[in-house]
Amino acid sequence: MHIGKRVRFAYLLSSKRFAEALATVGEKDLSTARNAVWALFKLGCYRSAIALNRNPRTGREALALGTSLAACGDILGGCQVIRDAYSEGLLNSKLLNETACAIAQYSPTAALGLIERSPSAKPELLTALLVAHDRIDEAIVVVKKTLAENHGAVDPDIFLLKANLTADYALSLELMNEYLAAYGLSPVGTKDDLEAPSAANLTSTIKAGSIRGPLVTVTMPAYNTAKRIGASIESLLAQSYRDIEVLVVDDGSTDETVGIIRALAVRDSRVRLIERSENGGPYAARNMALANARGDFVTCHDSDDWAHPEKIHKQTAPLLRDPSLIFTLSNWARIQDDGLFYARQVYPLTRLNPASPLFRRTEVIDRAGFYDNVRTGADSEYIARLKLIFGRRGWRKLSEPLAFGAHRPNSLMTDSATGSARGKAMNVQRLEYWETWMNRHVNALRNRQSLYRPFETFNEDERLRAPSARE
């Protein structure tokens, strides 16, 4: 590979611009590019990482290969690669925690074995792994020690982990509010104090509608979520930012979902409903909503999640201050109906909310287009596409957790046909789609092609029934 390309590749890699780094390397040169396997791993191209390097020589290569093998189904083989690297001294203290964190979703046991006796183990990660193994008493000891020694500088996740160690709903809510306070967010309450805090049982404690601004469209695909959609929409209507429209696209529900939406629309004119006669999937519904959005800004919110009352304001404010910004992202934590916080990856519990992009509608539709019309996983593709199109200065990720996502059986994330479960390999459908779109991105960058994705949702009958996107 030419020295100029090597320098460019190394610079982009150090800047964590992994897709751009791979785009500088021709496919025939990929096998000789130093750290190419790391770039592939960081992009989630696990099959490609395995094909490129089966003989790791560094700790990072072992982390990449071991985790990639586990993700693709060879969990035992992947764990063995990591154990070998550990025994050979290839994993320093920082890399040890990173490796344990990466392998935890596929083998919590292997992850715990790596750090359990390590003096440099991150206490929050250790706590999460102990909880995953039902070693509750030991987890309590670690939490107490961590809070006693580092209360002013702890990872806020420690409060959620502590909440997972109690059956007291009031204490759990108190700890949730300590977690929110660590990010400077207002506290929340519960509708029913006798029930666990959950995405369906949370309520705002601050005044709604106190902040005015440009219209923000919140799109919401819905399918048979009658038991949850009311709480989800109400969390949006309770936002401190008043000027929103909640644009719900019902995707052929057969339960009472539509009736609940209609009742809320009668109560609050900010709720709009579009009905699809047949189920087309969440991203077909999102595209229909995006095409019909009226707001200057657009974001998405799933029909079983709960939005913190400051979500829209927090994500809109940077865009109003800086016209060069195109979109913002935010975090979330997922919670079960029994009040337990959950991450398939075990730790951290606070993670990027894949449905969180809040963006300038015209700029994004004109340059990036619409979601891939697939059944699952298009959130991640859309975020990656926006980042590449608008560049590092075009977006900002907020650290605040501005939503609580419902972790429940038979959702897209947990269903065996579309999701992935802890302790198992990645869902094959998700894995194949992920590598397909990532390769498409890299090739488009390499060949200087457009990343724009067209509108592929409506049939002609639906197009005629849908209201104008600019009315």
C-alpha positions as CSV (number, residue, x, y, z in Angstrom):
1,M,0.0,0.0,0.0
2,H,1.3,3.5,-0.9
3,I,2.8,5.4,2.0
4,G,0.3,8.2,1.6
5,K,-2.6,5.8,2.0
6,R,-0.9,4.2,5.0
7,V,-0.6,7.6,6.7
8,R,-4.2,8.5,5.9
9,F,-5.4,5.1,7.1
10,A,-3.5,5.5,10.4
11,Y,-4.8,9.0,11.0
12,L,-8.5,8.1,10.3
13,L,-8.1,5.0,12.6
14,S,-6.7,7.1,15.4
15,S,-9.7,9.5,14.9
16,K,-12.1,6.5,15.2
17,R,-13.3,7.2,11.7
18,F,-13.3,3.5,10.9
19,A,-15.4,3.4,7.7
20,E,-13.4,6.2,6.2
21,A,-10.2,4.5,7.1
22,L,-11.2,1.3,5.3
23,A,-12.4,3.3,2.3
24,T,-8.8,4.6,1.8
25,V,-7.6,1.0,1.4
26,G,-8.3,-1.0,-1.7
27,E,-9.9,-4.4,-1.1
28,K,-6.8,-6.2,-2.3
29,D,-4.6,-4.2,0.2
30,L,-6.9,-4.9,3.2
31,S,-5.0,-8.0,4.3
32,T,-1.8,-6.1,4.6
33,A,-3.2,-2.9,6.3
34,R,-2.1,-2.8,9.9
35,N,-5.0,-2.7,12.3
36,A,-7.6,-3.3,9.5
37,V,-9.0,-6.2,11.6
38,W,-9.5,-3.7,14.4
39,A,-11.4,-1.3,12.1
40,L,-13.6,-4.1,10.8
41,F,-14.4,-5.2,14.4
42,K,-15.2,-1.7,15.5
43,L,-17.6,-1.4,12.6
44,G,-19.4,-4.6,13.6
45,C,-18.1,-6.5,10.5
46,Y,-17.4,-9.6,12.4
47,R,-17.3,-12.1,9.5
48,S,-14.9,-9.9,7.6
49,A,-12.7,-9.5,10.7
50,I,-12.5,-13.3,11.1
51,A,-11.7,-13.8,7.4
52,L,-8.9,-11.3,7.6
53,N,-7.0,-12.5,10.7
54,R,-7.1,-15.9,12.4
55,N,-3.8,-15.4,14.2
56,P,-3.8,-12.5,16.6
57,R,-0.5,-11.0,17.6
58,T,-1.6,-8.2,19.9
59,G,-4.2,-7.8,22.6
60,R,-6.4,-5.7,20.3
61,E,-6.3,-8.3,17.6
62,A,-7.3,-11.0,20.1
63,L,-10.1,-8.9,21.4
64,A,-11.3,-8.3,17.8
65,L,-11.0,-11.9,16.7
66,G,-12.4,-13.5,19.9
67,T,-15.4,-11.3,20.1
68,S,-16.1,-11.6,16.3
69,L,-16.0,-15.4,16.6
70,A,-18.4,-15.3,19.5
71,A,-20.7,-12.9,17.6
72,C,-20.8,-15.3,14.6
73,G,-21.6,-18.4,16.6
74,D,-18.3,-19.8,17.8
75,I,-18.6,-18.6,21.4
76,L,-16.3,-21.3,22.8
77,G,-13.7,-20.6,20.2
78,G,-13.9,-16.9,20.7
79,C,-13.6,-17.2,24.5
80,Q,-10.5,-19.4,24.1
81,V,-8.8,-16.8,21.9
82,I,-9.3,-14.3,24.6
83,R,-8.2,-16.6,27.4
84,D,-5.0,-17.4,25.5
85,A,-4.3,-13.7,25.0
86,Y,-4.8,-13.2,28.7
87,S,-2.5,-16.0,29.7
88,E,0.1,-14.6,27.3
89,G,0.0,-11.2,28.9
90,L,-1.4,-9.4,25.8
91,L,-4.2,-7.7,27.7
92,N,-3.2,-4.7,29.8
93,S,-5.5,-3.3,32.5
94,K,-7.4,-1.0,30.1
95,L,-7.7,-3.7,27.4
96,L,-8.8,-6.2,30.0
97,N,-11.9,-4.2,31.0
98,E,-12.6,-3.5,27.3
99,T,-12.3,-7.2,26.4
100,A,-14.5,-8.3,29.3
101,C,-17.1,-5.7,28.3
102,A,-17.0,-6.9,24.6
103,I,-17.3,-10.6,25.3
104,A,-19.9,-10.3,28.1
105,Q,-23.0,-10.3,25.9
106,Y,-21.9,-13.7,24.4
107,S,-20.4,-15.2,27.5
108,P,-20.9,-13.4,30.9
109,T,-19.0,-16.3,32.5
110,A,-15.9,-15.7,30.4
111,A,-16.1,-12.0,31.0
112,L,-16.3,-12.4,34.8
113,G,-13.4,-14.9,34.7
114,L,-11.2,-12.2,33.1
115,I,-11.8,-9.5,35.7
116,E,-13.0,-11.1,38.9
117,R,-9.6,-11.2,40.5
118,S,-8.1,-8.2,38.7
119,P,-7.3,-5.2,40.9
120,S,-7.9,-2.9,37.9
121,A,-11.4,-4.3,37.2
122,K,-14.0,-1.5,36.6
123,P,-16.3,-1.9,39.6
124,E,-19.5,-1.1,37.7
125,L,-18.6,-3.8,35.1
126,L,-17.8,-6.2,37.9
127,T,-21.1,-5.5,39.6
128,A,-23.1,-6.0,36.4
129,L,-21.4,-9.3,35.8
130,L,-22.0,-10.5,39.4
131,V,-25.7,-9.6,39.1
132,A,-25.8,-11.5,35.8
133,H,-24.6,-14.5,37.7
134,D,-27.1,-14.0,40.6
135,R,-24.2,-13.4,43.0
136,I,-26.2,-10.6,44.7
137,D,-24.4,-10.5,48.1
138,E,-21.1,-10.0,46.4
139,A,-22.5,-7.4,44.1
140,I,-23.9,-5.4,47.1
141,V,-20.4,-5.4,48.7
142,V,-18.8,-4.0,45.5
143,V,-21.5,-1.3,45.1
144,K,-21.2,-0.2,48.8
145,K,-17.4,0.0,48.5
146,T,-17.6,1.9,45.2
147,L,-20.1,4.5,46.5
148,A,-18.2,4.9,49.8
149,E,-14.8,5.5,48.1
150,N,-15.8,7.4,44.9
151,H,-19.2,9.0,45.5
152,G,-18.2,12.2,43.7
153,A,-16.8,10.5,40.6
154,V,-18.8,7.3,40.1
155,D,-20.3,6.1,36.8
156,P,-24.0,7.0,37.2
157,D,-24.8,3.4,36.1
158,I,-23.9,2.4,39.7
159,F,-27.3,3.8,40.8
160,L,-29.1,1.6,38.3
161,L,-27.1,-1.4,39.3
162,K,-27.9,-0.7,42.9
163,A,-31.6,-0.4,42.0
164,N,-31.3,-3.9,40.5
165,L,-30.3,-5.2,44.0
166,T,-33.5,-4.1,45.8
167,A,-37.1,-5.2,45.7
168,D,-38.2,-1.9,47.3
169,Y,-40.0,0.1,44.6
170,A,-39.6,3.4,46.4
171,L,-35.9,2.9,46.8
172,S,-35.6,1.8,43.2
173,L,-37.3,5.1,42.1
174,E,-35.0,7.1,44.5
175,L,-32.0,5.5,42.9
176,M,-33.3,6.1,39.4
177,N,-33.6,9.8,40.3
178,E,-30.0,9.8,41.7
179,Y,-29.0,8.5,38.3
180,L,-30.9,11.3,36.5
181,A,-29.5,13.9,38.9
182,A,-26.0,12.8,38.0
183,Y,-26.8,14.1,34.5
184,G,-28.5,17.2,35.7
185,L,-32.0,15.9,34.7
186,S,-35.2,16.5,36.6
187,P,-36.6,13.6,38.8
188,V,-39.4,11.4,37.7
189,G,-42.3,9.8,39.6
190,T,-44.5,6.7,39.2
191,K,-48.2,6.7,38.3
192,D,-48.8,3.8,40.7
193,D,-46.5,3.6,43.7
194,L,-47.5,0.0,44.3
195,E,-46.0,-1.0,41.0
196,A,-42.4,-1.1,39.9
197,P,-40.9,1.8,38.0
198,S,-41.1,0.9,34.3
199,A,-41.5,2.5,30.9
200,A,-45.3,2.2,31.4
201,N,-45.4,3.5,34.9
202,L,-43.2,6.6,34.9
203,T,-44.5,10.2,35.0
204,S,-43.0,13.7,34.8
205,T,-42.6,16.0,37.8
206,I,-42.0,19.2,35.9
207,K,-44.3,21.7,34.1
208,A,-45.2,20.7,30.6
209,G,-45.1,23.1,27.6
210,S,-43.0,25.8,29.2
211,I,-40.5,26.1,26.3
212,R,-41.5,27.3,22.9
213,G,-39.6,26.9,19.6
214,P,-39.8,25.6,16.0
215,L,-42.1,22.6,15.4
216,V,-40.5,19.2,16.1
217,T,-42.2,16.1,14.6
218,V,-41.9,13.0,16.7
219,T,-42.6,10.0,14.5
220,M,-43.9,6.8,16.1
221,P,-44.5,3.5,14.3
222,A,-47.1,1.4,16.1
223,Y,-48.2,-2.2,15.9
224,N,-50.4,-3.9,18.5
225,T,-49.0,-1.9,21.4
226,A,-52.4,-1.1,23.0
227,K,-51.0,-1.8,26.5
228,R,-48.1,0.6,26.2
229,I,-48.7,3.2,23.5
230,G,-50.7,5.5,25.8
231,A,-47.9,5.9,28.3
232,S,-45.5,6.5,25.4
233,I,-47.5,9.2,23.7
234,E,-48.3,10.9,27.1
235,S,-44.6,11.1,27.8
236,L,-44.2,13.2,24.7
237,L,-47.2,15.4,25.4
238,A,-45.7,16.1,28.8
239,Q,-42.5,17.5,27.3
240,S,-41.2,20.8,28.6
241,Y,-40.9,21.7,24.9
242,R,-44.4,22.5,23.7
243,D,-44.2,22.8,19.9
244,I,-44.3,19.2,18.8
245,E,-46.5,17.0,16.7
246,V,-46.7,13.3,17.5
247,L,-47.1,11.6,14.2
248,V,-48.2,8.0,14.8
249,V,-48.3,5.5,11.9
250,D,-50.3,2.5,12.8
251,D,-48.9,-0.5,10.9
252,G,-52.0,-2.6,10.6
253,S,-52.7,-3.2,14.3
254,T,-55.4,-5.7,15.2
255,D,-55.8,-4.7,18.9
256,E,-57.1,-1.5,20.4
257,T,-54.0,0.5,19.4
258,V,-55.8,2.8,16.9
259,G,-58.6,3.5,19.3
260,I,-56.2,4.7,22.0
261,I,-54.4,6.9,19.5
262,R,-57.6,8.4,18.3
263,A,-58.7,9.2,21.9
264,L,-55.4,10.9,22.6
265,A,-55.7,12.9,19.3
266,V,-59.1,14.2,20.4
267,R,-57.7,15.3,23.7
268,D,-54.6,16.9,22.2
269,S,-54.4,18.2,18.7
270,R,-50.7,17.7,18.6
271,V,-51.3,14.0,18.0
272,R,-51.8,12.9,14.3
273,L,-52.6,9.4,13.1
274,I,-51.9,7.7,9.7
275,E,-53.3,4.2,9.3
276,R,-51.7,1.5,7.1
277,S,-54.1,-1.2,6.0
278,E,-51.3,-3.9,6.1
279,N,-48.3,-4.4,8.3
280,G,-45.1,-3.4,6.5
281,G,-42.7,-3.2,9.3
282,P,-41.4,-0.4,11.6
283,Y,-39.1,1.3,9.0
284,A,-41.8,1.4,6.3
285,A,-44.0,3.1,8.9
286,R,-41.2,5.5,9.9
287,N,-40.6,6.4,6.3
288,M,-44.3,7.2,5.8
289,A,-44.1,9.4,8.9
290,L,-40.9,11.1,7.7
291,A,-42.5,11.9,4.4
292,N,-45.5,13.4,6.1
293,A,-43.7,15.3,8.9
294,R,-44.5,19.0,9.2
295,G,-41.8,20.0,11.6
296,D,-38.6,21.9,11.0
297,F,-37.0,19.1,13.0
298,V,-37.8,15.4,13.2
299,T,-37.1,12.6,15.7
300,C,-38.5,9.2,16.4
301,H,-39.8,7.6,19.5
302,D,-40.9,3.9,19.8
303,S,-44.4,3.1,21.0
304,D,-43.4,1.2,24.1
305,D,-40.7,3.7,25.3
306,W,-40.9,6.6,27.8
307,A,-39.4,10.0,27.0
308,H,-37.9,12.1,29.8
309,P,-39.7,15.4,29.8
310,E,-36.6,17.3,28.9
311,K,-35.8,15.1,25.9
312,I,-37.0,17.3,23.0
313,H,-35.6,20.5,24.6
314,K,-32.2,19.0,25.4
315,Q,-31.8,17.6,21.8
316,T,-33.2,20.7,20.0
317,A,-31.2,23.3,22.0
318,P,-27.8,22.6,20.4
319,L,-29.4,22.8,16.9
320,L,-30.9,26.2,17.7
321,R,-27.6,27.5,19.0
322,D,-25.5,26.2,16.1
323,P,-26.9,26.4,12.6
324,S,-24.0,24.2,11.3
325,L,-25.3,21.2,13.4
326,I,-27.6,18.9,11.5
327,F,-28.5,16.3,14.2
328,T,-28.2,15.3,17.8
329,L,-28.2,11.9,19.5
330,S,-28.9,10.9,23.0
331,N,-28.6,7.9,25.4
332,W,-31.2,5.7,27.1
333,A,-31.5,2.9,29.6
334,R,-33.7,-0.1,29.1
335,I,-36.0,-1.3,31.9
336,Q,-38.2,-4.3,32.4
337,D,-41.8,-4.2,33.7
338,D,-40.5,-5.5,37.0
339,G,-38.3,-2.5,37.4
340,L,-35.0,-4.2,36.6
341,F,-32.6,-2.3,34.3
342,Y,-31.2,-4.4,31.4
343,A,-28.6,-4.4,28.7
344,R,-28.0,-7.4,26.5
345,Q,-24.3,-6.4,26.6
346,V,-24.5,-6.6,30.4
347,Y,-22.6,-3.2,30.8
348,P,-22.9,-0.3,30.5
349,L,-26.6,0.1,31.1
350,T,-26.6,3.6,29.7
351,R,-26.2,3.3,25.9
352,L,-26.9,5.1,22.7
353,N,-30.6,5.2,21.9
354,P,-30.8,4.0,18.3
355,A,-34.1,5.9,17.8
356,S,-32.8,9.2,19.1
357,P,-31.5,11.2,16.1
358,L,-33.2,14.6,16.1
359,F,-32.4,16.3,12.8
360,R,-33.2,19.1,10.5
361,R,-35.9,17.7,8.3
362,T,-35.1,19.3,4.9
363,E,-31.4,18.9,5.0
364,V,-31.5,15.2,6.0
365,I,-34.3,14.2,3.6
366,D,-32.6,16.0,0.7
367,R,-29.1,14.6,1.3
368,A,-29.6,11.3,3.2
369,G,-33.0,10.2,2.2
370,F,-35.0,7.6,4.1
371,Y,-34.6,4.5,6.2
372,D,-33.7,1.2,4.6
373,N,-37.1,-0.6,4.2
374,V,-36.1,-3.7,6.2
375,R,-37.7,-5.4,9.2
376,T,-34.9,-4.8,11.7
377,G,-31.7,-2.9,12.3
378,A,-32.2,0.1,10.1
379,D,-31.7,2.5,13.0
380,S,-28.0,1.8,13.2
381,E,-27.6,2.1,9.4
382,Y,-29.3,5.5,9.4
383,I,-27.2,6.9,12.2
384,A,-24.0,5.7,10.4
385,R,-25.2,7.2,7.1
386,L,-25.9,10.6,8.7
387,K,-22.5,10.7,10.4
388,L,-20.7,10.0,7.1
389,I,-22.8,12.5,5.0
390,F,-22.7,15.4,7.5
391,G,-19.2,14.8,8.9
392,R,-17.8,15.1,12.4
393,R,-18.9,18.7,12.8
394,G,-22.5,18.1,11.7
395,W,-23.7,16.2,14.8
396,R,-23.4,16.0,18.5
397,K,-24.1,13.2,20.9
398,L,-25.5,14.1,24.3
399,S,-24.4,12.1,27.3
400,E,-27.8,12.4,29.0
401,P,-30.2,9.4,29.1
402,L,-33.3,11.0,27.7
403,A,-35.5,7.9,27.4
404,F,-36.3,4.7,29.2
405,G,-36.8,1.8,26.7
406,A,-39.1,-1.1,27.5
407,H,-37.2,-4.4,27.6
408,R,-40.0,-6.9,27.0
409,P,-40.6,-10.3,25.4
410,N,-41.4,-10.5,21.7
411,S,-40.2,-7.1,20.8
412,L,-38.0,-6.6,17.7
413,M,-35.0,-6.6,20.0
414,T,-35.9,-9.7,21.9
415,D,-37.8,-11.9,19.4
416,S,-35.7,-14.8,18.2
417,A,-36.4,-14.0,14.6
418,T,-35.2,-10.4,14.7
419,G,-33.3,-9.8,17.9
420,S,-30.4,-11.2,19.9
421,A,-30.3,-12.6,23.4
422,R,-27.6,-12.5,26.0
423,G,-25.3,-15.6,26.0
424,K,-26.0,-16.3,22.4
425,A,-24.5,-15.4,19.0
426,M,-25.8,-12.4,17.0
427,N,-29.1,-12.9,15.2
428,V,-28.1,-14.1,11.7
429,Q,-30.5,-11.8,10.0
430,R,-29.2,-8.7,11.8
431,L,-25.6,-9.7,11.3
432,E,-26.1,-10.2,7.5
433,Y,-27.9,-6.9,7.1
434,W,-25.3,-5.1,9.2
435,E,-22.3,-6.2,7.1
436,T,-24.3,-5.6,3.9
437,W,-25.0,-1.9,4.7
438,M,-21.5,-1.3,6.2
439,N,-19.9,-2.7,3.0
440,R,-22.2,-0.5,1.0
441,H,-21.1,2.6,3.0
442,V,-17.4,1.8,2.7
443,N,-17.7,1.1,-1.1
444,A,-19.6,4.3,-1.6
445,L,-16.9,6.3,0.2
446,R,-14.2,4.5,-1.7
447,N,-15.8,5.2,-5.1
448,R,-17.2,8.6,-4.1
449,Q,-20.8,7.6,-4.6
450,S,-23.9,9.0,-3.0
451,L,-25.2,7.4,0.2
452,Y,-28.7,8.7,-0.4
453,R,-31.5,6.2,0.0
454,P,-34.8,6.7,-1.8
455,F,-38.3,6.6,-0.5
456,E,-39.5,2.9,-0.8
457,T,-42.5,2.7,1.4
458,F,-45.8,3.5,-0.3
459,N,-47.7,1.6,-2.8
460,E,-49.7,4.0,-5.0
461,D,-52.9,3.7,-3.1
462,E,-51.2,4.7,0.2
463,R,-49.4,7.5,-1.5
464,L,-52.7,9.0,-2.7
465,R,-54.2,8.7,0.8
466,A,-51.3,10.2,2.7
467,P,-51.4,13.9,3.5
468,S,-48.8,16.2,1.9
469,A,-45.3,16.3,3.6
470,R,-45.3,20.1,3.4
471,E,-48.9,21.0,4.4
